[in-house]
Amino acid sequence: MSRIGRKAIALPKGVEVKIDGQHITVKGAKGTLEMEVLPSISVAVEDGKISVARSCEDKAVRAAHGMTRALINNMVLGVNEGFQKTLEIVGVGYRAQMQGKNLVLSLGFSHPVEVVPPAGIEFVCESPIKIIVRGIDKQLVGQVASNVRGYRPPEPYKGKGIRYSDETVIRKAGKAGAKK
């Protein structure tokens, strides 16, 4: 049996789970998330815990068992605490600022890059070089942070660009110079 799939998910106070057939709704202080579960996976709520079980031992079902449990756990964590990714901007003249809810990036292009947050995502600029992407959906937070990073990924020679706060950029040596 899946080691992750068989772990029960503890429900924190203020989080309620509603199961309607294969449709799961998790509601908490920060919002509501919904998900469809495969027909071969069953989800039950008992004694303040969510348990996930599978109906057969097929390889695909075994893989979906642990993944389903992880997705439901991320839903519970998201509506209770939320998720965030921190991005840092490195480079002379590179900066970020907020215009209403939109993020405006100056990244050395001939034009500023304006990023409109999708529903459920919030941008916060703590400083001109630090961006925080917040939301309740872990996958969406990661995808939006990756999209913002994609406008100017860090380059290996000077390290300029947008990087995750915990990312290490491996630097390359430049030209060695002409030998005589």
N, C-alpha and C positions, 0 to 999 in steps of 0.2 A: 504494500500500500504506500501511497505517496507520503513522504515524511512531512511535507508542507501541507498537503491536502487534508491530512487527518487531524491537524491542530485545530482546536476550537478557537473562534474569534470572540473575545470578551467585548460586550457592549458597554461603553461608558455611559454615564448618566446624561440624559438629554438627547440620546440618539435612539431613534426608533426605526425598526426594519419591518417592511410590509412585503410579504411574499404572495404573489398572485399567479399561481401556476409556475411558469418559468420566468416570470418578470419580477425583479427585485427592486424595491425602492428603499433607499436609505435617506432618512431625514434627520437633520441636526441643526445646531445653532447657526452654522455658516451657510446652509443651503440644502438642496436636495439633489441626489444623484440616482440614476436609474440604469439598469442593465438587464439584458436577456441572457439566460443561462441555457446551455445546450440541453436537449431532452434527456441525455444519458446521465446528467448530473442532477442530484437532488439537494436542496438546501432546506434546513430546518432551524427554527429558533426555539430554544428551550432553556429555561433557567438563566436568562440574561446572556446566553452564548449562542453563536451561530455555528452550526456544523454543516460540513459539505461532504456528501457521499457520492460514489459512482455506482452505476448499475452493472457494469461488466469490466472485464480485464483487457479490453482492446488497447493497443498502444496509444492510439489517438485519444481515447477516453482517459487513460491514465495521465497523459500529458495535460489534458484539459482540467483534470481534477485539481492539481496543484495550482494551475494558473487561475482557475475560477476562485479558489480560496484567497489567493493573493490579490485579485482584483476587488473582491468584496472587502477584504481587510483595508485596502487603499481607499475604498469608498467610505468606510467607517472613519478612518483617520482623517480623510479630507473634510467631511462634514463636521467633524469635531474640532480639529486643529487647523486644517488647511495645509497647503504645500507652498514652498517658495524656492526659487533659484536665484542666485546672485551672480550678476555679470559685472566684470570690470573692463573699463576701456583704457588701453595703453596707447599712447602716441601723442605727439605735440599737435595741438589744435583739434584733437578728437574730443568730442564731448556730447552729452545727452541732456535734454531738458524736457519738461512737460509742457504741453499746450492743451489745457483742459484734461481730458483722459488720454490723449494721444501722446506717444513718445516721439520726439524729434531728435534725430541723430545727425551730428556733423562729423563725417568720417573721411574727409579729404576728397569727396566727390565734388563735382561742380554744382551740386544741388543738395539740400538737406533731405534726409530720408525720414519720412513720416510713417510710423507704425501705429495702426489702429488696433486696439486690443479686441479680440473676439469676446463674445459673451462669456462671463464667468472668469475673466482674467483682468488683473489690475496691475499697472506699472507704478513703481515708486522710484523716484530719483533722489537718493540720499545726498549725493553730491554730483557734480558734472561728470564724474568718471565711474559712478557706481549705480547700477540699475538692479532693481529687485522685481521679479515677476512672481505674482501671487495668484492663487486660485485654489479651488477645492478638488479639481480633477487633476490627478498626478500626471496623467498622460498628456493632457492639454498644456499644463504648465511647462513640462519638459519640451514639448514640441514648439511652443511659442518662444521659449528661451533659445532653442536651437535655431529657429528662424531668425531671431535678432542677431545671434552670433554669426549667422551665415552672411550677413551684409558685409562684414569685414573680419574673417577669421584671422587668428594670430599668425603672423608669418615668422618663419624660423630664423631670419637673419638679425632683425632688430627687435622682434617680439611685439611689433605694433599690431593692434587690432582689438577685437572684442573677445574676451575669454571668460570662462567660468571662474569664480573666485577660488575654487580649489584645484584648478587646472594648472599643470606644469607644462610650460612650453620649452621643448628641447631646442636649444640654440645651435645653429651651425656656424662654423668658421667662415669668414668671408674670403675674399681673394687673398692668396698667399703673397702676391707681388711678383714682379718680374725678376728672374734670376739672371745674373750677368756672367 
